[in-house]
């Protein structure tokens, strides 16, 4: 556990899931945290925490951001737009990242940690994915804009003295995770639990505290400068392990496996509808590569350069979700 006493840090997306955990973790480790909130009133999760200061602003202009960052030595850029068309996601994800990087360079920030996503590799990943695997984000607006955000950051770093590091997490689960805890638990609690196939494909999940710890470790490690790191469990659990773990919390032992061949035509229809809405998701490729297939997302680079690997096992992570699920009234 690294000591952050004496550091002043800037965190975007602090009112969200991962950003909130990172802001709280940094404050607990002794850093003075400036947590950016675009919309006031969403910071209940962060209220009353020592060493944590809420600041108001958005990502649309670098100049005010640079003023807010004065005195900060490290920036954690976590904020992102997750849904909507490409036109909706481009300004916050790409331009917002460019503005953040420019502001950090102007403010003399020493290290810029950018939270990206495994989605930048795209829906047609090879059997082994390393940080050197070419980015091929496909058609999904989120995937495309996050890949373009990495490129925007790289361009700013090349033109300035900004030192940057990119973290590419998989499916981040844990208390307050809307998709990979709340959503998956709702699926797992259904009777019967209906899933595509037998659940033997790789579920590239990681507990939220591990993502935060990797980002914090990279921020202080000289070997992380101008590098990218995957953030997943390696080897990955199966979907049966992940969803079945949530199902066990709900005392649900059922599993109805729908043959993939029956759903492939449906996947194409869903994709056609999404494309008409301007929100393509490459659903057929996602089903084949991220639901049904066994793939490996390598964590060798983090182990080699940072001596780091995830510490929270799937069983431990799911157990840590239980109090939250009870608090939300999802688990009784």
N, C-alpha and C positions, 0 to 999 in steps of 0.2 A: 504493500500500500504506500504510494508515493505521497510525500508531504508537500503541500502546495502553499504553505505559509510564506508570505512575502510576494506572492503573485497576484496581479490584478487581471482578471480575465473577462472576456465579453462573450456572451452566449446568445445566439439567435434561436428562435423556436422554443424558448424556455417555458412557454405556457402549454406546449405540446407534450407528448408522451416521452420520447427519448430526450428532448431538450430539457424537460423538467427534471428527469433523473440525473442528467449531467450537471445541471445547475446545482441541485441539492448535493450531489457527490462532491463537487468542487468546493462548495461552501463547507461541507463537513470535513474536508481535508485541509482546510485552513486558508483557501483562496478568498480574496475579495471578488465577488461575482457581480458583474453588471449584466442583468438579464433583460434582453430586449423584448418588449411586448408591443405588438402592433395595435391590438385592440385592448383598451383598459377593461378591467373587470373579469379577465380570464385567468388571473394569477392566484386564485384561492389556494392552489396546491403549493404555492411558494411563499405564502404570507407567514410572517413571524419567524423566518429562518435567519439566524445570525450570519453575518458576512455576505448577505445577499441583498442587492439593490436593484429594484425594478426601474428600467428606463423606457421611455416611450419613443417610438419611431418606426419607420418602415424601410423597405429595401429599395425604394424607388429613386433615391438620390444619394450619391456618395458623400457629398459635402457634410450634411448633418450627421451622417454616420461616423465620419472621421472625427468630428468634434466629440461625439459620444464615446469614441474609443480612446481618447487621449488618456495616457497613463496606463493603458492595458498592454501587457506583453504578449498575450496569447488570445486568439479568437477561435471559438468553436462555432462554425456555421452549420446549424442543424435545420433551420427553417426550410420548408419546401411545400409546394402546392401538389397535393397527391391526386386530385381528380380534375376532370374537365377536359376540354379540347386542347389542342396544341396552342392555340391562340390564348387561351386562359392560363396555361401553365408556363408559357415561355417567359412572360415578364418577371414573375417572382423567382422562377427556378434558374433561368439563364442570366437575365439582366440583373436580377437581385444578387446572384453570386458574383457577377462582375463588379457591381457597385460595392459589395462587401470587401472584395479583394483590393479594389482601388482605395477604399477608405482605410483599410488596414495598412496598406503601404504608406499612405499619406500620414497616418498616425504613428508610424514607426514600430508597428507590431512585429514581434520577433518570430512568431510561428502562427500559421493559419491552418486550422484543422477543418477540412471540409467533409461533411457526412454525405456520401453519395449512396449508391445502392448496387447490389448484384445485378439489378435489372439492366444496367448498362451493357452487360454481356449479351443481352437479347434473349429471345425465346428459343433459339436453336443452338444451345450450348453444346460443346463437345463433351466427351465422357470425362475429361479432366480439365478443369478451369483453374488457371493460375492468374496472377496479376498481369502477366504478359499476354494473356489471351486477348486478341483484338476485340475492341468494343464494336458490337453489331446490334444496336438496340432494337431494331425492327420498327414497327409502325406505331407502337403505343406512345402517346404523348409524354407520359411520365418518363419512360425509358429514354426517349429521344432528348428531352430537355435536361435530364440529369447527365447524360453523356455530353451534351453541349455545355452544361455548366462546368464539368471537369475541364473541357477545352478552354472555356473562358478564363477559369482560374489559372490554367497553365500559361495562357498568353500574358496575363497580368504579371505573373511571377517571373516570366522571361524578361519583361520590360522594366521590372523594378527589382528591388532587393528583397522582396517578400519571399519567405521560406514557407512552402506549403506541404501538406500531407493530406492524402485522400483515404477515407475509410469507406469500404463498400460492404455494408451489412446485408445479411439475408433477411428472413422473416423474423422480426424482433417481437418476441412475446414477453409477457410479464404483466403485473398489475397496471391497469389503465391502457393496455393495448386494445384498441378498438377491433382490429381485424384478427390478430393472431392469438388473442386470449378470449376476449368477449365473443367475437364472431365464431371462432372454432369451437368454443365451449357450447354455444347454442346449437351448432351442428352436431356435436358429439352427444348432447343430451337428448336429441330426438330419438324416438322409438317408433320404427327401427332407424338405426343410423345408416343412411344411404350414402354410398361413396362409389367413385369410379374405380373399378377393379378391386383388388385385394389389399390395397394400401402398401404394397411393397416398394413403391417408388421413393426416392430420396426427398425428405422434407428439410430444406436448407434453413433451419431455425437456429436462433441464438437468443439467450436470455438477455434482457435489457441491461442488466448490471455489467455483463461481460462486454457489451458494445461500448458502454461508457468507460470501462476500465482500459480497453484497448486504445480508445481515443486519448485518454489522459496519459497513458504510458507513451504513446507516440509523440505527444506534444512536448515531452521533456527528453526524448531520446534523440541523440545526434544522428543515429543511423536511419531515422524516419524522415529526414529532410528530403523533400521532393520525391517521395515514394508513395505508392498506393498499397493498401492492405485489405484483403478480404476479411470478413468478420462473420464466421459461421461455425457451427459444430462440425468437426472433421475427425472421424467419419460422421456423416449425417445420420440422424435417426430416420426411420421410415415414417410415412404418413400414418401407418397403423400404430407405430410407437407414439407419435404426437397426438393424433386424434383419439386413439385408444386410451392414452393417459388421461385426457380430459373426460372421456367416457367413463373411466373407472372412478373419477371423482363424483360423477353423477350416478354411479351404480348402474350403468347401462352396459350390458354385455353384448348387445345385438350389433350385427354388422351385415348389411345387405350389399353385396358387391354387384354393381351393374356392369355387364360386359362392355368394355370400351368400344367395341365395334358398334354397339347400339347407339352410343352417344356421339360418335364422330360426326355423323350428319347433323346432329343438333348443334354441335360446336361450330360448324360452318355457318349455320343459320344465325346463331347468336353473334358471330363475328360480322356477318353481313349487316345485321341491325346496328351494331356498334359503329361500324364504318359509316353508315348513313347518318348517324348522330355526330360524326366527327371525333369519336373516341375509340378507335381501333385498339384491340388488346391482343391480337394474334392468338385467339383462344385455341384453335386446333394445335398450334405448336406448343402452347403452354401445357395442354393436356398431355401431349406426347412426351415432352421433355421435362416438365416439372411435377407432373402427377404420377405418371406411369413408369418413368425410366429411373434407373440407378445411375446417378452422376456423382462425381466428386468435385467439390469446390475446395481447393487446397488451402490449408493454413500454414504451409511449410515456411513461407516467407516471414510471417510474424514470429514463428518459432525461431527461425535462424537469425534474423536481424534484431529482434526485440526480446528474445527469450520469453515470449508471451504465447499463451494459448487459453482458450475458454476454461473457466474454472467451475461453472455451474452446470451440473449434469441435467439431463432432461427431467429425471425424477425429482431432483431438488428444485428445479425451476417451476415445475407444475405444482409442487407442494407450496411454493411461495406464492402462487396465484390463488390458492384456495381461500385465504381470508378476504381477498378482494372480491372474488366471485360471490362469497357469502354476503359481503357488504352491499353488493349490487343487487342482491336478491335473486341471483341466477342459480345459486347452489344452496340447498336447504338441508 
